[in-house]
Amino acid sequence: MLFNPVDQEVLEELARIVGKNNVCVDRERLLAFSRDETPPERYQHLPEVIVTPSKAAEVAQILRYASRRRIPVTPRGAGSGLSGGAIPCHGGIALSCERMNRILEIDEINMVAVVEPGVVTNELNREVEKRGLFFAGYPMSLETCFIGGNIAENAGGGRAVKYGVTGRYILGLELVTPTGDILNLGGKRVKDVSGYDLKSLVIGSEGTLGIITRAVVKLLPLPTAKVDLLVLFREVKEAIEMVPRIMTELRVIPTSVEFMDEVAFTVSCRYINENLPYGEAGAMLLVEMDGTDLERVELEAEEVGERMLEGGAIEVYVADNYTTQERIWSVRRSIAEALMVESPHQSLEDIVVPLSAIPELIVHLRRLSDTYNISIPCYGHAGDGNLHATLVKNPHMSMEEWYRVQDAALDDLYHVVKELGGALSGEHGIGLKRCSFFERICDPAELALMRRIKRVFDPAGIMNPGKIFCA
Amino acid sequence: MRIAVTVKQVPETGDVKMDEVTGTLVREGCESIMNPLDLHAVEAALVLTQNHGGEITVISMGPPDAERALREALSMGCHQALLITGRAFAGSDTWATALALSHALRQCGPFDLILCGEKATDGETGQVGPELAALLDVPLVTYVGRIVEVQKGKIIASRYLEDGCEKIEADLPALLTVVRAVNSPRLPTLRGKKAARSAGISHLDESQLGLDPERIGLRGSPTRVEKIYRPQITRTSRIFHATDEKKAQDAVEEYITFLREKGVLR
């Protein structure tokens, strides 16, 4: 697709819409907007201009103008995405939500909050916690990521076993379409079957259908009791086999069940100076249970822990206060960063399979590691089947060889995942990074329908082009 | 060896809020935990008994709820726990606290070694350990970053000071206050937690400790808090404007002159 460049006239028009101070072509800032958390050497691309609108009406004017002038627009939240969704791969306008960052309302009767897309996820939680409520979306980057980005990517995270992913908590959206219409989809209502569920179509559409300028998010009563178990196993297989048994045998739905293989936790512990005695361990599970009655939660944790020991666990550590909980969660949360430090050339994957297929998937990961001569540490949300297998470049490979091996290994992996009834991405999105694989793996009729839907929303094709579908 | 470890229950300060008006810690809704530095004292005791055999008594003074901190220590592997508790102790300063602790330790002793965290994260005074050593009349080594060895009635410990380390040998019984660097505390295990949950914790009040009511609680506390305030940080900043290239040149000149005036540059 051919786009027009951002020239002086475009800059003037943008300045007229949002004010001169909110149009930026400063190279330093453009650079910051050229990347997210994907490897920059492969995916980085500069926008031509950054605009920071403050309200839906301005966003509508920008999109209408960009459609008319055929200038690509890439929406951006905090830039903590892992699929290249916020990378302006065709240049053009990077539209930042950073100024739309107000919590507009906390409605305790309806148990909802109305927020703008630039609100940091944890900030919302800090506000609603004061009223005994919480927002159940829990991406690992919650200290920095924006709600708008969470919705656009339908972010998952560590609590999905019990609470599901972001989309479950989005009751309403204000969406500006690429043609400049401002739509109100859904609202402060739990049920709604009036017509097509466009709100759900927009959630997880990776910024390809429009820009979210406001959201009504559902809040839940804040759980007051929480117990975490860190369970050490000798073998990956033993750990993985325990995961479904927590739910099927003990009838307990944990908040999270996180898995870490040996490479993942060793690298992470080293990175954060954690001296846990993990010498004999080959795998770890982090299991969290929450509720409102501490004694009951403690009892559940104890049952789960006992069952783990019966299932061959070497040791079960219990964290029932903030200090120890932070200590064990930081092992899990630091993995991606630690692996990055260990080897900067890698592909962080986000595959998801049915729980029952995880053992077979693990066998395949070992095979891939041998076949392609790369290491593949694996960790992630075992409780919902979403694993972050990470392909790490073999230090002996040249970059060219690495890209070739990576693409071959990913193609192999994605076909295995499809066979197992899984999908390419559980929570990071297709974005820029996986679009070529997605086009090959996705059913052609389904893909064609998706493309047609995209065209209906965005006839000029200016809305985050190059994401989900290769441009 | 018989080791006593003193612990304190403190509000969790990871997410601490301050009262804007009074400048004090808002304790409401705050989770209570064992003082993080005391975890290091507990760990040090556990390592010593692993290597030399013996028994650890963990002791605290506080409301009945402080049992939670004691149970955390038991779940890590301490053998018994004592809680000094009662209305009469309310408002105790570090002196009254150390006095009550010293009575309890005498009563349940003798101990070969007493370990304390360097200070509590709420009060930040670091006084109870040294006061306790004085009241028990035992040698004191503060800021211990490494316990070098224990043998033949002596302990050698390395103190971590601002500009170096100091190795000290002391006769036992002695009292050590430890800093973070001394070790990395173990996490409680499930087995430890279960045992700790059903363990009995002895409560001691002022009469059991033979303490004169005049010498404990608020009445026995010589410390008077006159005023609590947040220090005001005042900065007089100067901004050198460099909005375009020409101004940048001038700004650099001005900045250099400024640094010369202040004696930073010669």
Interface residues (C-beta under 8 A of the other chain):
Chain A: L229 L230 E274 N275 L276 P277 E302 G305 E306 L309 E315 V316 Y317 V318 A319 D320 N321 Y322 T323 T324 E326 R327 I328
Chain B: E12 G14 D15 E31 I33 P36 L39 E72 S75 S184 R186 L187 P188 T189 L190 R191 G192 K193 K194
